Amino acid sequence: MELLFSEQIYSSFQQDLLQARRFVWIATADIKSTYIESGKKFRSILEIFAGLVRNGVEVRLIHAKEPGPFFRKEFDRFPELLESDRFERFLCPRNHSKCVIVDGKSALLGSANLTGAGLGAKGIHKRNFEMAVRTTDAVQIQSMMDRLDALCMGEFCKPCKLRSV
């Protein structure tokens, strides 16, 4: 297990995400149009998700609120995110977990949302001050996956007292 701060989190996220072969699960409270350095250019996180889906990687995105209009407009550029069974998106206003699990082999758990200032390619002086722990411990990762899967499958919906949503 390693402790990461701000720029280290982005670097770890970028590296793990771009090496995904089977699946990527991301839980976040806030989600915005985010860019990641890929090769010699910056690409939208949605473009990266679409590329992963085209390559057979399953992407599961769990977030607490609807993203803004720029994200939604960007989302519409990638029909495979709507049409493919490999892309799942879940909205749960009670979710404030922030983690990224890649292929069940690595997990990043911390304070950063899926935003440019959190996990994206904002400049070093424009980033949030974030902390995270990265683990490759199979038992810890499985526990995180079990919790997120239960959330996605609605296990917490019936007893949830947030009825207005």
Backbone torsions as a table, in degrees:
resi	resn	phi	psi	omega
1	MET	NA	138.7	178.5
2	GLU	-131.9	144.1	177.8
3	LEU	-91.7	131.5	-177.3
4	LEU	-124.9	151.4	177.1
5	PHE	-127.4	146.1	173.6
6	SER	25.4	-97.8	-175.6
7	GLU	-61.0	-33.6	177.9
8	GLN	-64.6	-35.0	178.9
9	ILE	-64.8	-47.9	178.9
10	TYR	-58.3	-46.0	-179.0
11	SER	-61.6	-43.3	179.9
12	SER	-66.6	-44.9	178.2
13	PHE	-58.5	-49.3	-178.8
14	GLN	-58.8	-49.6	-177.2
15	GLN	-63.0	-48.9	-178.8
16	ASP	-63.3	-45.7	-178.2
17	LEU	-59.8	-46.7	-176.7
18	LEU	-71.2	-15.0	178.5
19	GLN	-100.3	3.1	-178.7
20	ALA	-58.8	137.6	179.6
21	ARG	-122.7	-27.2	-176.7
22	ARG	-117.0	-51.5	-178.6
23	PHE	-159.3	156.8	174.4
24	VAL	-134.2	124.5	173.5
25	TRP	-114.5	129.2	178.8
26	ILE	-128.9	126.8	173.0
27	ALA	-114.9	134.4	-178.7
28	THR	-153.6	154.5	173.8
29	ALA	-84.0	-50.6	-177.4
30	ASP	-109.2	144.7	179.2
31	ILE	-138.9	130.6	178.9
32	LYS	-135.9	168.4	175.6
33	SER	-62.9	117.3	-171.3
34	THR	-124.3	144.0	179.5
35	TYR	-117.1	144.5	-178.3
36	ILE	-127.8	138.8	176.1
37	GLU	-72.9	127.7	-178.6
38	SER	-139.6	111.3	-173.7
39	GLY	70.4	-126.6	-178.9
40	LYS	-106.1	13.2	-180.0
41	LYS	-138.0	169.0	177.7
42	PHE	-100.4	132.9	-178.1
43	ARG	-124.4	148.1	176.9
44	SER	-61.2	143.0	176.6
45	ILE	-59.9	-32.1	178.3
46	LEU	-69.7	-35.5	174.5
47	GLU	-64.3	-39.6	178.0
48	ILE	-66.3	-44.1	176.5
49	PHE	-58.9	-44.6	179.9
50	ALA	-61.3	-41.9	177.5
51	GLY	-63.8	-41.0	177.0
52	LEU	-61.6	-46.5	179.9
53	VAL	-60.0	-44.9	178.2
54	ARG	-60.6	-30.2	-179.6
55	ASN	-90.2	11.7	175.0
56	GLY	88.9	8.2	179.2
57	VAL	-88.9	133.1	176.9
58	GLU	-85.6	135.0	179.7
59	VAL	-121.8	125.2	177.5
60	ARG	-119.4	123.8	-177.1
61	LEU	-121.6	122.0	-179.6
62	ILE	-117.7	124.1	-179.5
63	HIS	-143.0	161.5	-171.2
64	ALA	-91.8	-23.4	-179.2
65	LYS	-142.8	160.1	178.3
66	GLU	-65.5	136.6	177.1
67	PRO	-70.4	163.6	-178.3
68	GLY	-73.2	179.1	-174.4
69	PRO	-64.7	-33.8	179.8
70	PHE	-65.6	-43.2	177.0
71	PHE	-61.4	-46.2	-178.0
72	ARG	-63.5	-39.3	177.8
73	LYS	-65.1	-42.3	177.7
74	GLU	-64.0	-41.2	179.4
75	PHE	-57.1	-41.1	-178.3
76	ASP	-65.1	-17.4	178.2
77	ARG	-73.1	-12.2	-174.2
78	PHE	-123.8	82.2	-175.8
79	PRO	-59.0	-26.4	-180.0
80	GLU	-62.6	-21.9	177.4
81	LEU	-72.9	-24.0	175.2
82	LEU	-90.5	-35.1	-170.4
83	GLU	-91.6	-21.6	-174.1
84	SER	-90.2	140.4	172.8
85	ASP	-71.9	-8.5	-178.9
86	ARG	-83.9	-8.6	178.5
87	PHE	-115.6	121.8	178.7
88	GLU	-121.9	137.4	177.2
89	ARG	-130.5	128.1	-178.7
90	PHE	-123.3	136.5	178.1
91	LEU	-112.6	120.9	176.5
92	CYS	-139.8	109.0	-176.3
93	PRO	-64.2	-14.4	178.7
94	ARG	-88.4	-10.5	-178.1
95	ASN	-75.0	119.6	172.0
96	HIS	-125.4	12.2	174.9
97	SER	-67.1	144.5	175.2
98	LYS	-131.4	106.2	177.9
99	CYS	-154.7	158.1	177.0
100	VAL	-132.3	123.7	177.9
101	ILE	-119.6	127.6	-178.1
102	VAL	-120.5	118.3	175.0
103	ASP	57.5	15.6	-177.2
104	GLY	68.9	11.2	-176.7
105	LYS	-108.1	-27.0	178.4
106	SER	-140.4	148.1	177.8
107	ALA	-140.8	137.9	177.7
108	LEU	-115.5	120.0	-176.1
109	LEU	-127.1	120.2	-177.1
110	GLY	-171.2	-153.0	-172.8
111	SER	-95.3	-13.8	-170.7
112	ALA	-77.7	132.0	170.7
113	ASN	-83.6	167.9	177.1
114	LEU	-83.4	72.6	178.7
115	THR	-134.8	165.8	178.1
116	GLY	-60.0	-40.9	-179.0
117	ALA	-76.1	-18.9	179.8
118	GLY	-94.3	-68.6	-176.6
119	LEU	-113.2	-2.4	-174.8
120	GLY	-94.7	-170.8	-170.4
121	ALA	-91.5	41.9	173.1
122	LYS	-69.4	153.2	178.1
123	GLY	-63.7	159.3	-174.6
124	ILE	-57.1	-30.3	-179.2
125	HIS	-95.5	6.1	178.2
126	LYS	-117.9	0.6	-177.2
127	ARG	-82.7	155.6	170.3
128	ASN	-72.8	161.2	174.0
129	PHE	-90.1	102.7	-173.8
130	GLU	-116.5	158.8	173.6
131	MET	-133.8	146.8	177.6
132	ALA	-154.2	161.5	172.6
133	VAL	-118.8	133.7	175.4
134	ARG	-110.6	131.4	-179.8
135	THR	-131.5	152.3	171.1
136	THR	-119.8	11.8	-179.8
137	ASP	-70.9	116.4	-174.3
138	ALA	-60.3	-37.4	-178.7
139	VAL	-68.0	-45.2	178.5
140	GLN	-63.5	-44.1	-179.8
141	ILE	-62.9	-42.7	178.9
142	GLN	-62.1	-39.4	177.5
143	SER	-62.2	-42.3	177.8
144	MET	-64.3	-42.4	-179.5
145	MET	-65.1	-40.7	178.7
146	ASP	-61.1	-43.1	-180.0
147	ARG	-64.6	-47.1	-179.7
148	LEU	-66.2	-37.4	178.3
149	ASP	-64.4	-42.0	177.6
150	ALA	-61.5	-40.2	177.4
151	LEU	-62.2	-47.9	-178.7
152	CYS	-66.1	-33.4	-178.2
153	MET	-84.4	3.4	173.6
154	GLY	85.2	14.4	-177.4
155	GLU	-60.2	-28.6	-176.9
156	PHE	-97.7	-2.7	-175.6
157	CYS	-67.7	-47.6	-174.7
158	LYS	-62.0	-46.2	180.0
159	PRO	-80.6	-6.2	-178.2
160	CYS	-64.9	135.3	-178.2
161	LYS	-94.3	2.8	178.9
162	LEU	-87.4	75.6	-173.0
163	ARG	-78.2	-22.1	-175.6
164	SER	-68.0	-16.9	-179.5
165	VAL	-110.6	NA	NA
